[in-house]
Amino acid sequence: MTRAASEPRAGTRPDPRSHPRDFAVLLPPGWARIPLDGREGARAATLAANKAAGLEEPQRSAVRDKLTRTIRQALQDARSAGGIDVLLSLAERDGIPLAASCLISYLDKGQEVPLDVLAAEFSAELSAEGDGAGGRVSLTEAGGCPAVRRRYIDDGITRLDYFLPMPGRPTGFLVMAFGTPMEPLADALVTLFDAIAQSLRWQS
């Protein structure tokens, strides 16, 4: 895996005097971290061009343009959902794209919420929704600290969420929301998602 970190962005990080300014994660080959800082359109074009670079024309241009549109749409959706970063898989297996991503956002609960209480809330929500697809909530560790882990299926998408308390910010959580539509590979990809989340390290 390679370590991905982004430059601190104005307006997206808590006060550096009392909190980490950013974080880094280890990403597997074929994954990219894309900050949603207004420059994601150019980054999408660069990623698509690099991905298609080994192809011959006219296939190279067709693949590059299609991939650029796909990535830009995914990033636009992520920004609309309140994301600040996206971890995106451009990896392939036997020529088949491994569709997977992670939306990273901040959640401020407005008051301090113990992790066991947060986990109980999520468990109750899954039970109320009549989740029959094996939804599970547990206490775990990520970023070297306790966290809440939630796995469930939503409209055919296997989802894995991590809620990490923000150091020095009692009411805030960093949320890592992974997802993949690839049901046959869901368990393997969830294992990969776990590894990415657990590799997180806070940076000043």
N, C-alpha and C positions, 0 to 999 in steps of 0.2 A: 504494500500500500504506500501511497505518497501522502505527505502531510499538506493539507490545504488550509490556508489562513488568508484573511482579507485585511486590507487596510481599514483602520477605524474610519467611520463615516459620520459626518456631522449630523446631529439630530437623531442618531439611531442607537447611541450608547449612553449608559448612565455616566455620572460624574466620575472621571478617572481617579480622582483623589480618594474615593472610597470603594470603587468597584473595578473589576476587570474591564478593559476596554473592548476585548474581543475574545475569540476562542479559535482553536485549531482542531481539526479532525484528520484522521488518516483515511484516505480514500483509495479504493481498489483501482487497478488499471481500467481506463475507459470511463471513469467518473470525473466530473468537474464541479467545482464550487463557483457559483455565479452570484455575486452580490447584486441586490436590486437597488442600485444607486443612481439610476438614470443612464448608465452606460451599458446596460445589459443587451441592448439591440446590437451594438458593435461586437460585444463578446459572443453573441449568438452567431453572427456572421463568421467570426474567426473560428469558432468551434466547428461549424458546418464545413468551412473551407478545408480545415485540417483533416476532418473525417473523410472528405471526398478526394483528398489530394492524390491518392494512389490509383484512382480510376482514370480511364481514358475518356476523351471527349467523343461524343456529346454527353455520355453518361455522367461525367464528372459534374458538369454544370447543372444537369437535371437533379442529381442527388443533392448537390450543394444547396440549390434554391429550395427544394422541398424540405430539406432538413432545417434550413434557416427559418422558414415559415413555421415549422413545427416547434422549434425551440422558442422562437419569439412568442408564439401563442401560449406555450406553457409558462413562460416567464410573465406574460401579461396576466394570466390567470392567477399566478402566485402573488403578484403585486396586488391584484384586486382582493385577494384573500388576506391581505395584511402581512405578507411575508417580507422578510428583510434579506434573506438568502435562499438560494435553491441549490441542493445537491442533485445533480442530474446524471443518470446513467446513459452513456452513449456506447456501452459495451455490447458485444455480440457473442452468441454461442452457436456455432455451426451455421453462421451466416444469418441467424435470427436475432434481431435487436432484443436486448434484455431490458424491457420497459420497466423503469423504476425511478423513483425520485424521492426527495425529502424537502418539504417546506419548513423553513426555520422562521420562527416568529417569537415575539415577546408577549407574555400574558401577565397583566397586572390584576391581581384579585382584589385589590383595594384594601385588603387586610391580611394579616399573617394567617396562613392556612397550613397546619401541620400536614406532613405527607400522608400519614395514615388516614386523616380525615379526607384529603383529596382522593386517595385511592378508594375509600368507602363511597364517596360521591360517584365516582366513575363506575364502580361495581353496581351501584343502585341504578344508574342510568342504563347500563347494559341489561339488567334484569327487567327494568320497566319497558324496554324496547322489545322484550321477548326474543333476545338474541339467541338464535339456534345454531350459530355458526362457530361456536367455540370461543366466544369473546372471553378474554382473561385480563385481569388487572393484578399487578403485583408491585411490591416494593423491591427495588434493586439498587444498583449503583451505576453512575455514569459521571464522567468528569472527575472521578476520584471522590464523589460525594453521593449521598443517598438520593434516589430519584424514584419517580413513579413510572411504571411501564404498562402500557395498555395495548393489547392486540385484539383486533376484531375485523369483521368483514362488512363492507358497506357497498351495496350495489355492485357486487362482484369484484370489488377491489380489496385486497388484503392490506390492512393498515396496521402500522405499529407506531405508537406515539410514546415519546419520552418527555417527561416534565422534570426539568432540572431547576432547583432553586437557584436564583441569582445570588452569588456571594455578596453579602453586605446590603442586599435589597430584600427585606423580609417578605414583601408582598408580591415580588416578581418571580416569574418562571421563564426560562428559555424552553421553548417547545420545539421538538424535532418530530415532524409528522411524516413518516415514511409511507410509501404506498407502491403497490404493483398489481397490475391486472393479470399477471401470469400465474394462474392458479396451479398448474402442474409443478412450478418451481417456487411456490410460495414459501414453503418451509425453508428451503435453501436460501432464498433471498432474505427472509426474516433473520436467519442466522447472520447473514452479512450485515443487515441493518443493525443488529445488536452490536456487532464488532465496531461499526462506525461510531455509534452512539457512545460506546464505552471507551473509545479512543479520545474523546473530547478532552481538551485541556484548556483551562482559562488562561488568558494572556493579559498582562497589564499594558 
